[in-house]
Each structure stands twice: as C-alpha cells, then as structure tokens.
C-alpha cells in the first residue's frame, strides 16, 4: 500500500464557543456624528480605541460624517465597552450593542 505524503498547510485554530454556542465576538461599537469634534480628533480617537490603521479610521470617519454613524469595531462585549469608553472621552456619542 502506497502512502501519500502531503506538505504541511495552514492550520486554523478552532473557534471557542461561548455558552450560547457562539464565539462571543458578536458585539459592535457604533459612533454617531456630532458638530463638535474635528475630523482629525475622530480619526485619532478611533485609532487609539480600536488599534485600527489611519486608513481604516479615515474611512470610518467619512461614514460618520456623511452617513451619520459608523460601526467602528467588532469583538467581545468587554473589548467593545473598553473601546467605547475611550471614544466617549472626547464627547462622541457611542453605542455598544449585540450584532
């Protein structure tokens, strides 16, 4: 019997399910537009709060400015609440909710 050998491939880590059968990362942070904060302030706080790139923060800021709101982060409830607290420090209305 001939054995076939294969090269190692990428191994993905298994998802860890929470008690409800999900991954626990089904929370979002939504930021709402206001007339007080500058574009640069919003970009800066989004980068600080979520660890995103300047390019991503700039796109999210465009959404906030032009659409009135933007989902700026996905993750666990705890991570999202922490990000929201940081964003709210500059007076932006922010909301954490289940996806």
C-alpha distance (Angstrom), angle and dihedral (degrees) to the residues before:
residue distance angle dihedral
X1 . . .
X2 3.77 . .
X3 3.81 118.6 .
X4 3.77 118.4 -141.7
X5 3.75 114.9 -143.2
X6 3.76 121.8 -156.4
X7 3.74 131.0 -164.9
X8 3.76 117.1 -108.7
X9 3.78 113.3 -94.1
X10 3.73 136.7 -168.9
X11 3.77 113.3 -60.6
X12 3.76 115.0 -153.9
X13 3.77 119.5 -147.8
X14 3.79 113.8 -116.4
X15 3.78 117.7 -107.3
X16 3.77 113.6 -108.3
X17 3.77 109.4 -133.8
X18 3.77 123.4 -143.7
X19 3.81 123.1 -137.4
X20 3.82 90.3 -84.3
X21 3.80 92.9 56.0
X22 3.80 95.3 -102.7
X23 3.78 133.3 105.7
X24 3.81 94.7 -107.4
X25 3.80 91.1 -122.2
X26 3.77 97.0 102.2
X27 3.81 99.8 110.9
X28 3.81 127.3 105.5
X29 3.79 138.1 -160.7
X30 3.80 115.7 -139.7
X31 3.80 121.6 -166.4
X32 3.82 122.0 -159.3
X33 3.79 129.5 -149.9
X34 3.77 122.7 -105.9
X35 3.79 135.9 174.6
X36 3.81 95.5 -122.7
X37 3.78 110.8 64.6
X38 3.78 123.0 71.1
X39 3.79 123.7 -127.5
X40 3.81 91.1 -108.8
X41 3.81 92.4 50.5
X42 3.80 91.4 53.4
X43 3.82 93.5 46.1
X44 3.80 90.8 48.8
X45 3.80 96.0 48.4
X46 3.81 92.8 46.3
X47 3.80 90.2 53.2
X48 3.81 91.3 47.5
X49 3.80 94.9 45.8
X50 3.79 100.9 42.2
X51 3.80 105.4 22.7
X52 3.80 91.0 -124.7
X53 3.78 124.6 149.2
X54 3.78 122.7 -96.1
X55 3.80 89.0 -109.8
X56 3.82 92.4 55.6
X57 3.81 92.5 44.6
X58 3.80 89.5 50.0
X59 3.83 91.4 52.6
X60 3.80 91.6 47.8
X61 3.80 90.8 48.2
X62 3.82 89.3 52.3
X63 3.82 88.7 53.6
X64 3.81 91.6 49.1
X65 3.81 91.4 48.7
X66 3.81 97.4 43.2
X67 3.81 104.0 29.3
X68 3.80 99.3 31.8
X69 3.79 95.4 -117.5
X70 3.80 144.2 26.9
X71 3.79 137.6 -162.2
X72 3.78 100.6 -123.1
X73 3.80 103.3 175.0
X74 3.81 143.3 22.3
X75 3.79 125.4 -162.7
X76 3.77 146.1 91.3
X77 3.78 119.6 -24.4
X78 3.80 91.4 -107.7
X79 3.82 94.2 50.4
X80 3.79 92.0 46.5
X81 3.80 93.2 48.6
X82 3.81 90.4 50.7
X83 3.81 91.5 50.2
X84 3.81 90.8 47.2
X85 3.81 92.1 51.7
X86 3.81 90.4 53.7
X87 3.81 93.1 47.6
X88 3.82 92.5 47.1
X89 3.82 90.5 56.9
X90 3.81 90.0 82.4
X91 3.82 93.8 49.1
X92 3.80 100.1 -97.4
X93 3.81 116.6 145.3
X94 3.79 106.6 -118.8
X95 3.78 133.8 175.9
X96 3.81 133.5 -161.8
X97 3.78 115.8 -155.7
X98 3.77 142.9 154.3
X99 3.76 114.3 -89.8
